[in-house]
Amino acid sequence: MFEAIEDGNPRGVTSQTQQELFRFLEDRFACAQACTECARVCALRASLVDPDGTQQQELVRRKGIMCAEVCDATCRVLSEQNSLDEAGIRIQVEWCRTVCLECAHVFDGQPGAEDGAQAGRDCARACTDFLATLN
């Protein structure tokens, strides 16, 4: 059924193709993992903000909740079998990257939110790396 060629791969599968596939899977997994961590940290940060606080605190809370929701949705898109095509995945990951950077920027101004800002930047970086493998 599969005829092996000299390098041990089935006909039509090159080591370059395998490397690209491994890179794609690794970057997809890293992105999903970063999204999970960012969602956790942002949800925690949002829960610590007084809902009756200042406008800045309300902005931090809203951005944290939004980031947690978008990261959670992105993780599900990347880790589950779904019907999204490449364009749909790209749009979801780009949206996640944008929201994470916005959230990180808002968290930068909050004392004690450094871990949230870093998680947002880490997630945005993982999204960027994964988007590069889609090209």
C-alpha positions in Angstrom: 0.0 0.0 0.0 2.7 2.5 1.0 5.9 2.1 -0.9 8.9 3.3 1.1 11.4 5.5 -0.7 15.0 5.8 0.3 14.5 8.0 3.4 11.8 5.7 4.8 8.8 8.0 4.1 5.8 7.0 2.0 5.9 8.3 -1.6 5.1 12.0 -1.7 6.1 12.7 1.9 9.4 14.4 2.3 11.4 15.2 5.4 10.7 18.9 4.6 7.0 18.2 4.7 7.3 16.3 8.0 9.3 19.2 9.5 6.6 21.7 8.4 3.9 19.5 9.9 5.8 19.1 13.2 6.4 22.9 13.3 2.7 23.5 12.6 1.5 21.1 15.3 4.1 22.4 17.9 3.2 26.1 17.2 -0.6 25.3 17.3 -0.1 23.4 20.7 2.1 26.2 22.1 -0.6 28.8 21.1 -3.4 26.8 22.7 -1.3 26.4 25.8 -0.5 30.1 26.0 -4.2 30.9 25.5 -5.2 28.6 28.4 -2.6 30.3 30.7 -3.6 33.8 29.6 -7.3 33.0 30.1 -6.6 31.7 33.6 -4.5 34.7 34.7 -6.9 37.3 33.1 -10.0 35.7 34.7 -8.2 35.8 38.1 -7.1 39.4 37.7 -10.7 40.4 36.7 -12.1 38.7 39.7 -9.8 40.6 42.0 -11.0 44.0 40.8 -13.8 45.8 42.8 -16.8 45.9 40.5 -17.8 49.2 42.1 -14.4 50.7 41.6 -13.0 53.5 39.5 -13.4 53.8 35.8 -9.9 52.5 35.4 -10.6 49.5 37.6 -13.8 48.8 35.5 -11.7 48.9 32.3 -9.2 46.5 33.8 -12.1 44.2 34.8 -13.8 44.3 31.4 -10.6 43.8 29.5 -9.6 40.9 31.7 -13.0 39.2 31.2 -12.9 39.8 27.5 -9.4 38.5 27.2 -10.2 35.4 29.2 -13.2 34.7 27.0 -11.4 35.2 23.7 -8.4 33.1 24.8 -10.7 30.3 26.0 -12.5 30.3 22.6 -9.2 30.4 20.7 -7.9 27.5 22.8 -11.0 25.5 21.9 -10.7 26.3 18.2 -7.0 25.1 18.3 -7.5 22.0 20.4 -10.7 20.5 19.3 -11.8 19.1 15.9 -13.9 21.9 14.5 -15.3 22.9 11.2 -13.3 26.1 10.8 -11.1 26.3 7.8 -7.7 28.0 7.7 -9.2 31.5 7.2 -11.5 31.0 10.2 -8.7 29.8 12.4 -6.5 32.8 11.2 -9.2 35.3 12.1 -9.7 33.8 15.6 -6.0 33.8 16.3 -5.5 37.3 15.0 -8.4 38.5 17.2 -6.9 36.7 20.2 -3.5 38.4 19.6 -5.1 41.8 19.4 -7.2 41.4 22.5 -4.3 40.0 24.5 -2.1 43.0 23.5 -4.9 45.4 24.5 -5.4 43.7 27.8 -1.6 43.7 28.5 -1.5 47.4 27.9 -4.4 48.0 30.3 -2.8 45.7 32.9 0.5 47.6 32.6 -1.1 50.5 34.5 -2.3 48.4 37.4 -0.2 47.5 40.5 -0.1 43.7 40.9 -1.2 43.0 37.4 2.3 42.4 36.0 1.6 38.6 35.6 -1.5 39.4 33.6 0.3 41.7 31.3 3.1 39.2 30.8 0.6 36.4 30.1 -1.1 38.6 27.5 2.2 39.3 25.8 3.2 35.7 25.9 -0.1 34.6 24.4 0.2 37.3 21.7 3.7 36.1 20.8 2.5 32.5 20.6 -0.4 33.6 18.3 2.1 35.4 16.1 4.3 32.4 15.9 1.4 30.1 15.0 0.2 32.6 12.4 3.6 32.5 10.8 3.3 28.8 10.3 -0.1 29.3 8.5 1.6 31.3 5.8 
